[in-house]
Amino acid sequence: MKQMVLENSARRFMPKYFAKVSDEQLVKVKKYIEQFTAHSFNGTKTGDVLCDATSSRGKMIRPRLVLMAAAYGSEELQENERLYQLAAIVEMTHLASLIHDDVVDEAPFRRGKPSIQSKYGKSAAVYAGDFIMSRISYHLMREGLNRAGIVLTKTVEEMCAGEIGQAMCRYRENVTIPEYLQNIHGKTVALFMACCRIGAMEGGCSERIISLLESFGECLGYMFQMRDDLLDFSDNVLIGKSAHQDFKEGIYTLPVLVALQKPGGKEALLPFMKRSAEGTLEPQDIHQMEDVVETLGGMEGAWQQIHAYQRRAEWILQELPDNDVSNQFLKLIRKLGAVS
């Protein structure tokens, strides 16, 4: 079973499968991010947070999704400045959520680097995250991006619900797979879906194509998050945390939940879950827990879920127009579904 442990973060290889998005397009997106987050807080910690967050060399996965989804529509609309504004606003939404997540989690690191709140303090981080969210609302209304604004506002609600749901499930010994799926739908999947829907709408796609792309974004989001959860079963500096950090924090991801459903799974894992809740987990407990999860097929079960979403995503791509974007998407989901 050890061969199933991932060696690379999904985030690391994903951008190469977004070749349809040019550097020039990303420059336009970044220009709007800078414009929309312009502030007069230079010399303050909040200003430092904003500069740090918006100048980050992220993979821009979500803006890329917006632009690629738009490519299924009218060629005239694919170079619409509104499209780049929306791609920027989507990335700003993601950035604000990361800042707030760091504060809530009291995370010292993100992706192997000091987190915003650990560098500048919680207050500055909260102010900066709120400032970005206020700018999102302002520019959605100012630019008349009403349809996309409705989608994005509902998505932020779902993101909050996902985080709240996960918090309610922490250290619970009876968390179910449907609850896990609902939580990651809010935390991750909803924004992937929104990116595809917003891009397709702004690109002038038909309602059928918009719906198909939104469903593709759902599959992609689930695959992305589940693969990332599997990384919690390996020491990987790319995700900025030690192995099994989720388990230590009472967040039971898909491999653990699959193992819990197996005969004898609850009896075998319950002692480790209790120690996790008590804060008394030792390194040897972690290794034993990992062996139990692998022996009971937790990792294999998680891969089966990923492959189920991969099959649905491939079916959706067959229903979409055959073009360079579809080919890039196909390569991406096959890479996400590849067992390392």
Buried (B, 14 or more C-beta within 10 A) or exposed (E): BEEBBBEEBBBBBBBEBBBBBEEEBBEBBBEBBEEBBEBEBEEBBBBBBBBBBBEBEBBBBBBBBBBBBBBBBEEEBBEBEEBBBBBBBBBBBBBBBBBBBBBEBEBEBBBEEBBBBBBBBBEBBBBBBBBBBEBBBEBBEEBEBEEBBEBBBEBBEBBBBBBEBBEEBEBEEEBEBEBBBBBBBBBBBBBBBBBBBBBBBBBBBEEEBBBBBBBBBBBBBBBBBBBBBBBBBBEBEBBBBBBBBBBBEBBBBBBBBBBBBBEEBBEBBEEBBEBBBEEEBEEEBBEBBBEBBBBBBBBBBBBEBBBBBBEBBBEBBEEBEEEEBBBBBBEBBEBBBEEE
